[in-house]
Amino acid sequence: MADLKTIGSLDVFPLALGGNVFGWTADRATSFAVLDGYVAGGGNFVDTADVYSAFAPGNRGGESETIIGEWLAARGNRDDVVIATKAARHPDYMGLKPETLKAAADASLRRLGTDRIDLFYTHFDDPDVPVEEIVTALDDLVRAGKVREIAASNIEPDRLAASVAFSEAEGKARYVALQPHYNLVERDAYEGPLLDTAARLGLVPLPYFALAAGFLTGKYRPGQTVDSARAGRAAQYLETERGPKVLAALDAVARDRDVPIPSIALAWLATRPTVVAPIASARTVGQLGPLLRFPGIELTAAEVDALTEASA
């Protein structure tokens, strides 16, 4: 079993299971099976958001949290699982005004059927709201016992730094993690000022889209059609200069090690400075294997260099 990693006061498995597919491309029964398989494989860290999956036809948002809540109740394992969720984009709770943020947290708690959220993110920053108001609202949630730790996602470096500075100056809850869009074919947005700021502030990065919407599973190849709701997004990487180079490098390392391509893509991400737990989703139990296998893979310096150069 993989060693647990630390995020603030939380001890988590080194792969967070993404819940964006629950209630979208994975129905309730399949979602339960995937969650069961993840826990059986040693996992304890489930990531979702209140907006999942309002983007799917017929959905209103909150479907993923509801399924996770029903699963927690059915299995009776709430104390064994670290639950992360996010607020700011649910159709009924848009933005980060204090009253909206607090109402969104309460709605998430109801759907999850729990009395606390272990890790609560601002999903997208709201530049119209001062960071002081956002942090104070989050601090109120922590003091009320509704949230254990707080984090940010999709935020500019200056706003992130200002948020932490306010927390420290006023003795309020402080961000412990950052969820950036980061993987072998998406490096530019994170590597640079945002990474530097996160590192300076001691924030743990938990990259989302760790497998680039499925592209880094290796199933997207020229001339091949993939039956997936995310096929269009993933296949676009084939049209870039970086995409095919990364696939070739992944193919070489995976072939030499005789392990699945996704395991190698996640193992590379885990070598990045201070990355603790990449986030990846599985819409079937069969997709879990490569995800759960990666924590046991330690890439050599030469392998890391080859992948890093291919993705430069």
N, C-alpha and C positions, 0 to 999 in steps of 0.2 A: 504494500500500500504506500502511495506517495506521501511524503512528509507534508504537513499542513504549512501554509504560509500565514503571515500576520498582516492584518490591515487594521490599524488602530487596536481596538480591544477584541477583534474578530479573528478567529483561526479558520482558514479556508483551504479547500482543495485547490491545487494549482491550475485547475481549469474550471471556469464558471460556465454553467450550462445556460445558454441563452434561451429565454422563454418567448421570443418574438414569434415563433411558429405556432405556439399553443393557441388553439382557437382560430387559426388561419389555415396553414397547410397541414397541420396535425390536429385531428379531432380530439374530443375528450378522451376516448379510450386509448388512442395512440399516444397522446400526451402523458397519460398515466403510465403507460408502458415505458416510455422514454425516461420519465422521471424515476421509475422503479429501477430501470437498468443503470442509470447514472449513479444512484445511491448504492446499488449492489456492487458497482465498480469502485466504490470508495469516495464518490463525490458527495459534497455537502453544500455547494454554493450555487444558488439559482438566481439568475438575473432576469428581471422583467421591467415593465414600465406600464403606467396607467393607460397610455395611448394604444398599447397593443391589443387588438389590431383594428383600430378605427379605419385604417387604410384599406381593409378588405371589404368588398361589397356585402352589405347586409349587417356589418358589425358597427358597434357604437363606441368601442373602446372599453377596456377593462376585461375583455374575454380571457386574456392570458392570466391575469391575477385571479380571476374567478376559478379557473381550472386549477391553478396551483393551490388556491385555498381549499378547494374541494379535495384535492389529493392529500394535502396536509391533514385534513380532518379524517379522511378515510384511513390513512396510515398511522395516525397518532404520533407523528414524528417531528412536530414543530420544533422542539428543543434541539433536535439533531441537525437541523438544516438552517443555513444562513440565507436569508432572503434579502435580495436587493431589488429596489424598485425606484422609479423616477417619476417626476412631476414636471409639468409645464406645457404639455401638448395634448392632453385629453380635451376633446371638444367642449366639455362642460367646465373645464378648469384650465383655460389657456393663460399662459404667462406666469409671472412670479411675484405678483403683488402679495403681500403678507396674508391677507384674508383668503386669497385664492390658493396659495401654497398650503395653508393649514387645512382648508376644505378638501383639497386634493389628497393630502395625507390621510385624513379621516376616511375618505371614500376608498382609498387603497386598503386601509386596515379592515374595512368592512368586507371588501371583496376577498381579501386574503384570509379572513376569519381569524385574525390574530390581534394581539394587544400591542405588538411592537414591530416596527420595520428595522431590520438589522443594519442595513446600509441604504440611506435615502439620498438620491441624486437630484440636483436640478438638471433636468434632461437637456434643455437648451437655455442658454442665458437669456435674460430679458433686459436689454440695455436701458429700457425706459424706467427701470426700477433701481434705485441706488443699492449698491452692494450692502450697505449698512442695514437696509430694511430686509433684504433677503436673508442675511446672516442672522439677524435678530429673530426673524420668524422661525428659522431652522433651530436656533438655540432654544426658543420656546418649546418646540416639539421635543427636543432632547430632554429639557428639564421636566416636561410633562410625562416622560417615560414612553412616549410614542415612537421615538426614533433612538437608536443606539449610536450610530455614527453617520456623518454626513459627507457628501462627495459632490463633485461637479462633472459635467460633461458638456462638450460643445460650447466652450467658453474661451475668450481671448486672454492672452497672457496677462495683460494689464488688469483686467477685471478679476482674474484669479488671484493675482498678487495682492490687489487691494482688499479682496475678501478675507484673505488670511491675515493681512496686516490688521484689519479691523477686529477680527476674532481675537488676535493676540493682545491688542491694545485694550480691549474691553472685557477680556476674560470670558469670551463666549465660545460656543462650540466651534471647532475648527475642521475644515475639510481634511480628510485623511487620504482621499484617493481622487484620481482623475480618470475619466473614461474617454480616451481619445479614439478617433478612427485611425487605425494603424495596423498594417500588415505588410507582407513582402511587396505588394504592388501599390500600396498607399503609404508612402513614407513622408512625403513632402510636407503635409499639413502639421504633422507632429514633430518631426525632427527639426530642431531650430529653436526659436524663442519659447514655444510652448513646452517642449521637453526640458529646456534649460530652466524655465520657471518652476516646473514641477519638481525637478531634481533639487533645485535650490531650497524649495519649501518642504522637501521631504515627503512629497505626495506620491503614493503608490499608483502607477499607471495600470489600468485594467482595460486593454484594448478591445474595442468592439469591431465587428466584421473581421475577426481574426483570420478567417478563411476567405475574405473578399467575396461575400455573398455566394460562396461555393466554388469560385474560380480556382482557389488553391487546393481543392480536392483532386484536381487533375482530370475531372470528367468533361471539362469543356475543351474541345479540340477543334481545329479547323474542319469544317464539313460535317460535324456531328451535331445532332439535335438532342437537347436534354429536356426532359419533361419536368420542369420546375417553374414555380411562380417567380423565381428570381433569375431565370435563365437570361433574360435580356440584359439585366445589370451585370451579371457575371461574364457573359460572352463578350461584352464590350472591351474587356481587357485583352482579348485576342487582337484587337485593332491597334493596340499600343506597341511601342518598341519594347517596353519593359516586360509585358505579359509573356510572350513566347520565350524570352530569355530566362525568366524565372521558372517557367514550366520545365525547360530543358535542364536547368540546374537542379530542380527538385527531383526530376526523373532520375538523374545520375546518382544523387545521394540515396534516394529511396531504393533504387535498384541495388546499389552496393550493400545496403544494410538489410535488404529484404523486408522493408516495413512500408506501410501505406504512405502515400504522398502527404495527406493531411497531417500525419504525425510529425513529419519533417518540417512542414510549414509552421506548425505551432511550436516545435522545438526551437526553431530559429527565433521566433518572437520572444520566447522565454529567455533567450540570451541577451536581449536588449537591456540597457541600463535600467535597473530597478523594477522591470516588469515582474509582476507577481502572479497574475492569473489571467491569461487571455480568455475572451468570451467567444464561445462557438455554440451553435445550435444544431440539433438533430431532429429531423422531422420523421425519422423512423428509428427503431431500435438498432437496425443494421448499421446506421451511420455513427453509432456511439463508439464502436470498437476503436477506430483510429484516434478519436478524441481522448479516450481514456488511456490509450497506450503511450501518448507522447510524454507524460511526466517521467517515464523511465528511460527516455532517450537523452543522452548527453552527447551533443555534437562535438566533433573535433574542431580545433582552430581552423584547419584547412577547409572543412565543410562549411563552417560559419562564414569564412572569407569568400568562398565560392558563391554562396547564396547572397551575401551582402553585395558582392560585385555585380552579380547578375541583376540585382534589383536596384542598383544605383541610378 
